[in-house]
């Protein structure tokens, strides 16, 4: 075939060769025939002063012409000082969407305070996205792909679809950071999606005059003592379910009547000091009789575990209280607005909400703790005194 062959092989020759060995074609391209009769393309090429063998694929998948084209391309890259082997590795390293999504999920797990939200994050992608584009490489996903994922649920499952879109975007941003792509296709399809008929569903809450009756119903129920005490604590402190259920004894100072919830369990990622009323201290004293070995204030039925996420919701539902646990926060907020003269920012701080714009927050360093203590004491006094009638505002003046 000569010392430096060029296009020495033919399609027919490639087909007919059966003797094991290397058969040169040109540009370092060789057909390698193995003893078992399999045939594959090898290119011998000098990269950065060293001879390397690059596998270009099986003859069954790569034709003579395709192998020649790839060999010529590799030779040009190497002559220009590049590394076709590194380029090939980079192509194979690009993850599929599913692989990238699972990586983002694993990286984000330590930042989520609520295990339920973490589970929802990956389950929505598993349900709605992976079946359509999960196996596609990150650099091959288009706006059309994302549109096909979202259209079937965009108007029928509005909140879910919106979250799916946000989660796709998070995965795409990871792809951009890895250098696999330069754009986020989820951001370019907004105008192509139909405008959903969005109806905001508020968490069901009770009118505040009915809250004291709900507390009595809870106390009289046949639920576990731990669940009953936890739900009453939630109502008296206006905390979120997870903030109460996952509470630990080392967060509570009975002497100063302060419960300090760590940042990782708060929605705003800031520690939150909770003023404890006399009734809250009584609840904690009762809770100590249950079981303190687990470290949880309100232990669940399983050993060394807190109350489950569904326990408080079930307690409310089983006793036909027409709200959800989170709705008691709304009951408290409406009461504070209508039945007290407490400043708005104090009420919002009591709910651990963000108050004011960024500039205002930079100057507001206090958590208004003592003012919040007075507010929460007033709430507990109202609930203790109220028998269904609205207490007059002058009885609850904030001095």
N, C-alpha and C positions, 0 to 999 in steps of 0.2 A: 504493500500500500504506500510505500515511500516513507521518508523520514518525517516529513511534515505534511501529512495528508490534509486535504480540504474537501469536505463533502464526499469522502471516500465510500461511505455506505449508501446503499439504496434501500428503498422500502422492501423490495423483494428479498434482498440479501439479509436484511435484518430478520425477516420472517423465516428464512431458510436456515440460518446459522443454528447449529445444535451443539457443536463442540465447545466445552467449557473454556473460558478465557476472556481476554480483553480485546476488543476490536475498535481501533481508532477511527474517528470520522473527521476531526479537525477542531480547532479552538480548544484542544484538550479534552474534547468529548469522546467518551468510550462507551461501547455497549459491553456490559459485563454479563457473561453467561455462566450461571452456576451449575454445579454438578447435577442438581435436581431438575435442570432445564429452565429455571426461572431466569428472566432477563430484566436488567435494569440499567439506567443511565448513570454514569459517573463522569464528573469533569475534574481533570487534574489541572490545577491552576496555581500560580504563584501569588500569594497575598502577603504583603508586607515582608517580602524577601523569603518567605517560607512556602514550600510546596504543600498544598492542601488538596484533599479529595472531597468534592461536594456531591452528595447524592441528589439527583434530579428527578427521581421517581421511577416507578416500574414501567416497562414497555406497555403493559396492559392499560396504564392510565395516561402515559405521556408518549405522544407520537414522535417520530424522527424529526419532523419539522419543529415541533414544540420544544424538543430537547435542544436542537440547534439554536433556536431563537434565545432560549434561556442561557445557553453557554456563551453566545455572543454578548448578551447583556452583561453577564457576570465578568467576562473578560474586560469589557469597557470600564466597568465599575472598578475593577482591580487596577487597571492601568492608570485610572484617575486618582488612585490612592485610597479608594474606598475598600470596604470589606463586605462582599456579597454574602458571606457566611453570617456576619452579624445582622445584616438586613433580613436574612431568612429567619434567624432566631427571633428577631423583633416581631415578625409577622406571626409566628407560631405562638408568641407570648400574649397576644391580644386575647383577652378573656371574652367569653360569651356574656350576654346580658345577665343570665342567671348566675354565672360565676361572679361577675362584678357586683351584682346585687347582694349576694351572700357575703361578699367581702365587706361591702359598705355596712351591712347589718351587723356583722361581727365587730367591726371597728366602732360602731355606734353604741353597742350594748352597754358599755360602762357609763354612757352619758344619759341613759334613760332612767328616770326614777320609778316609772310605773312598768312592771313586767308585762302588764296587759297591753300597753301601747306598743311595746317592743314586739310582742307576738303579732299584733294587728299589722304592724309595718310590713313584716315579711309575708304574712298570710295573704294580704291583699295582692301582693305581687305574684305570689304562687297561684292564686285563683284567677286573676284577670290578665296578667302580663306574660308569665312564663310559657303558657300554652301557645302563645302567638309569636313571641320574639325571644323567648328564653334561650334558644339554641343559636341565635344569630350573634356573630362577632360584633363587638362594640363599635368597631369602625365601619360596619356595614349597615347599621340601623339608620333609617331615614325618617323624615317627618311623616311620610305616608304610613310607615309601620306604626308609629305612635298614634296616629289618627285612627287606624284600624283597631287598635286596642281600646281607645276611649269612646269611640262613637256608640258602640252597643250599650254603654252604661251611662252616657253623659246626661241624658234627660230622665232616665228611670231611677238611677242611683246617684243623685247629685253629689252628696257629701262624700260618698265612697270614691266616685270618679275624680273629684277634686283632689282627694288625698293620693289616689293612684298617680295622677299627673305630677304632683309634688314629689312623690317617691321616685318616679321615673327620672325626674330632673336631677334628684340627688345622685342617682347612679350615673347619669350622663356627665355630671360635673366631676365625678371621680374619673371617668374616662378621659375627660379633658386634662385633668391633672396628671394622668399617666401618659399623656401624649398620644393617645389612640385616636383622638378626634379633636376638631377645633370648634365644634358647635354643640349646642344643646337643642335637638330637634323638638323637644316638648315645648320650647318657648316660641316656636314659629308657627304653631297651629291654632292659636287662640281664635283668630278671625275665621278659621275654617270650622270651628265647633259651633253648633247651634246654641243660642242663648237659653239656658235652662230656666224654667219657671220655679225659681227658688223660693221656698217657704221656710222661714226660720222656725225651728221647733225649740221652744224653751223647755228647760227641765221643769217637770211638774212640781209645783210648790203649793203649800197650804197658805191660806190667809192667816196672818199672824195671830188673830184672836183664837184660832183653832189649834195652835201649836201646843199650848199647855195641856189640852185634852189629849193630844197625840202622845205626849210624854206619859200621861197617866195610863193610857192604853198600852203603851210599851211596858211600863212597870208591871201591869196586871197580866201580861201575856205569859205564855208557857215557854218562851224562848230561853236559851241559856243565860245565866247571869252575866257572863262576859259580853254577850251580844247586846243585852239590854243596857248595861252600863256604857258600852261603847257608843251606842246610838244616842243616848242621852248626853254623853260628853260631846258628841258631834254637834248636837243642837245647841248646847249651852256655849260652845266656843266658836261656832260658825266655821269649823274647819272642814276640809275635804275628807272623804272617806279614807283614802290611803294614809293621810297624815295622822288620823286617829288610830286606825287598825294596826298600823305598823309601829306605833309608839312603843318606846322602851323605857324601862324604869330609870336608866342612867341619864335620861333627858329631863327628868323631873326633879325640881327642888321644892320639896314640901314646905321647907322653912320660909322661903321667900315667895311661895305660891307662884312659881314660874315654870312653864314647860317650854324648853327650847328645842324646836324641831330643826334638825340639821338641813343644810342646803340641798343635799341630794334627794331629799324627800319632798321638797317644795317646788311648785311649778315654776317660780321665778328664779330658782337656783340661788336663793339667799336664805340664811338661817332666819327663823321666825320665832320670836318670843311670844308666848301665849300667856296672858294673865289668867290665873285660876281663881275663880270665885269660891266662896265657902262651900257651895254645893258641889263644885268640881273636886275640891279636896275630899269631901265626903265620898264621892264616887271612887276616887283613887284609894281611899282607905278600905272601901268595900272590895275593890278589885284585888287588893293585896291578899285577901282571904282565899282567892281562887287558886292561883299558882304563880309564883314569882320565879321559879327555877328556869323557865325558858327565857326570861329577860323581857318578854313582851308584857305590856300592861294589860292587854286584852287577848289572852291566848285563845286559840281555836281548839277544835276537838282533836286534831292531830298533835302528837307530842312535839314540843319545841317549835310549833308553828303558830303564827298569828291567825286571827279571824280571816276567813277567805273573802275575796272581793264581793261575792254574791250574798254573804251572810246578812248584811244590813239591809240590802234591797229586799231579800226574802222576808225579813222581819217586818218591814213596812207593808209589803204586799200581803202577807198572811194575815195581818191584823186590819186589812182593808183601810189603811190610811192612804188617802188619795194624793200621794206625792211620791217622789223618790228622795233618797237621803240627801243628794246634792241640793234638792229644792229648799231645804231648810235654810241654806245660806241666803236664798232669795227672800224667804219669810223674814229673816233677821234684817236684811237690808231695807226692805219696805217699811218694817216697823221703825227702824232708826230714822228713816226719812220722814215718816208721817207722825210719829209719836214722840220725837225728841228734837232738841235744838242742837244736836251734836254736829260739828263741822263735817263737811263731806269727806275731807281727806282723812279724818280720824276713822270714819266708817269704812273707807276703802282700805286703809292700813289694817283694820281688824280682819278684813277678808283676804289679806296678803295680796292685794291687787297693786299693779303699777299705777302710781299717781303722778300726773303732770307730764310735761315733755322732758326731753333729755336735759335741758338746761336747768329746769326746776329741780329735777332729781339730783343734779350735781350739787345743788346748794342745800337740799333737804337731807341732812345726814341723820336726823333723829327718826326713830320708829314710833314716836309719840306714845310710848308705852304706858305711862301713867294715865294719860287721857283715855287710852284704850281700856285700861283697867276699870275706870269709872263707867265707861260705856257698857262693858260686858257685865258689870255688877248690876247696872240698870236693866239689862236684858233678862238676867236671872230673876231679879226682883219682880219684873213684869210678869214673867211666866209663873212665878210662885203665887202672885196675887190674883192673876186673871182667871176668871171663871167663865169666860166666854164673852164678856163685855169688853169694850175698848176703854182702857184707862185714859183719863184726860191728860193732855200734854203737860199741864202745869204740875202734875204730880211727878213728872220725869224731867224737870229742868236740869240742865247740865251747867254746873257752876264751876 
